[in-house]
């Protein structure tokens, strides 16, 4: 097997505790998550590099990169989030 399946779940805090279910802030660390993180970060780097040259003379450069980085952070959080 090229990537052995390793599993670790890290619980940061309890968000909401109900009698039937508890919602947690948690992150999951597996080899699939690590591979997807590398792939997504590579794609994000290429998009940021291309858009830096493309948006050089735009008046809304700062807001564009703020929103693009917020989108990138949300994608990375979706990958590492525990179900």
C-alpha positions in Angstrom: 0.0 0.0 0.0 1.5 3.3 -1.1 -0.1 5.4 1.7 -1.0 3.4 4.8 -4.3 4.6 6.3 -3.5 6.3 9.5 -6.3 7.8 11.6 -6.3 10.4 14.4 -9.1 12.6 15.5 -8.3 15.6 17.7 -11.1 17.2 19.7 -10.6 20.9 20.5 -13.8 21.8 22.4 -17.5 21.0 22.7 -19.7 23.3 20.8 -23.1 22.2 21.9 -24.0 19.4 24.3 -27.5 18.0 23.9 -28.8 14.9 25.7 -28.9 12.9 22.4 -25.8 14.3 20.7 -22.8 16.5 21.2 -21.4 18.8 18.6 -17.6 19.1 18.7 -14.9 21.2 17.3 -12.6 18.5 16.0 -10.0 17.8 13.3 -9.4 14.5 11.6 -5.9 13.5 10.4 -5.6 10.7 7.9 -3.3 9.9 5.0 -6.1 10.8 2.6 -6.5 14.2 4.3 -2.8 14.8 4.0 -2.7 14.0 0.3 -5.8 16.2 -0.3 -4.2 19.1 1.7 -1.1 18.9 -0.5 -3.1 18.9 -3.7 -5.4 21.7 -2.7 -2.5 23.8 -1.4 -0.7 23.3 -4.7 -3.8 24.4 -6.7 -4.3 27.4 -4.4 -0.7 28.5 -4.8 -1.0 28.3 -8.6 -4.3 30.3 -8.5 -2.8 32.9 -6.3 0.3 33.2 -8.4 -1.7 33.6 -11.6 -4.2 36.0 -10.1 -1.4 38.2 -8.7 -0.2 38.9 -12.2 -3.7 39.1 -13.7 -5.1 41.6 -11.1 -2.0 43.8 -10.8 -3.6 47.0 -12.0 -7.1 46.4 -10.5 -8.4 48.9 -8.0 -10.0 46.2 -5.8 -6.8 44.1 -5.4 -6.9 44.0 -1.6 -10.5 42.9 -1.3 -10.1 40.3 -4.0 -7.1 38.7 -2.2 -8.9 38.9 1.1 -11.9 37.0 -0.3 -9.7 34.5 -2.2 -7.8 33.7 1.0 -11.0 33.4 3.0 -12.3 30.9 0.4 -9.0 29.0 0.5 -9.1 28.8 4.3 -12.7 27.5 4.2 -11.7 24.8 1.7 -8.8 23.7 3.9 -11.1 23.6 7.0 -13.5 21.4 5.1 -10.8 18.9 4.3 -9.5 18.6 7.9 -12.9 18.9 9.7 -14.1 15.8 11.5 -17.6 14.6 10.7 
